[in-house]
Amino acid sequence: MTEQSITIRVYTMPQEMPCGPASSCCGPVGQTGEEIKQLRWGLENSVPGAQVEIINIRQYKFSVQREKAALKVIQTFGPTALPVLAVDGEVVSIGPPNVPELVARLRAKVASPTTTKVV
């Protein structure tokens, strides 16, 4: 059996305080650099053949055809849905992921004979 490879697209944005740093009405949205680095490292080291692509939604031009599901989630729920993880155009996680559960799902996807690398 040959090892499959997948690209996991992680849609995120740098953490910000929309109401200001001293505000009590809402908390931060987005992820810290450290959170994203840990997520990337965890996925790359736990899912054989996985490549993780980090996408800052503030600086990214979406391809509606290729990223329809992720774009719909982000447009519907806004930055509170981040990070959004997608493989082959399919959203596999919304919000802070349960990494062990996510890794199990991604490993199953890698083992699937229909898995192809996303371009």
C-alpha positions, 0 to 999 in steps of 0.5 A, spaced: 500 500 500 502 506 498 502 512 502 497 517 500 498 525 501 493 530 503 493 537 504 489 540 510 487 547 509 486 551 515 483 558 514 484 562 520 486 569 522 490 573 527 487 574 533 484 580 534 479 584 540 474 587 535 471 591 541 478 593 544 483 590 549 479 593 555 472 591 553 468 586 557 463 585 551 466 580 547 473 576 547 478 575 542 477 572 535 482 569 531 488 565 533 494 566 536 501 565 532 502 560 537 496 556 537 496 556 529 504 553 530 501 548 535 496 546 530 500 545 524 505 541 528 500 537 531 497 535 524 503 534 520 506 530 526 500 525 527 497 524 520 502 521 515 503 524 508 499 531 511 501 537 508 498 543 512 496 550 508 495 556 513 490 561 510 489 568 513 482 569 511 484 577 511 489 576 506 486 571 501 482 571 495 478 565 495 476 560 489 469 559 490 469 553 486 474 550 490 473 552 497 465 553 497 464 549 503 469 553 507 467 560 504 460 558 506 461 557 513 466 563 514 460 567 511 455 564 515 458 564 522 464 569 521 470 569 525 468 565 531 468 559 526 475 559 525 479 555 525 476 552 519 479 546 516 478 543 510 480 537 506 478 536 498 473 542 499 470 538 504 470 542 511 472 537 517 472 541 523 469 548 525 472 552 531 478 550 536 478 542 534 478 536 538 485 534 535 485 527 537 478 526 534 480 530 528 487 526 527 483 520 527 478 522 521 484 525 517 488 518 518 482 515 515 481 520 509 489 518 508 487 511 508 481 512 503 483 509 496 480 515 493 484 521 497 488 525 492 492 531 493 489 538 493 492 543 489 
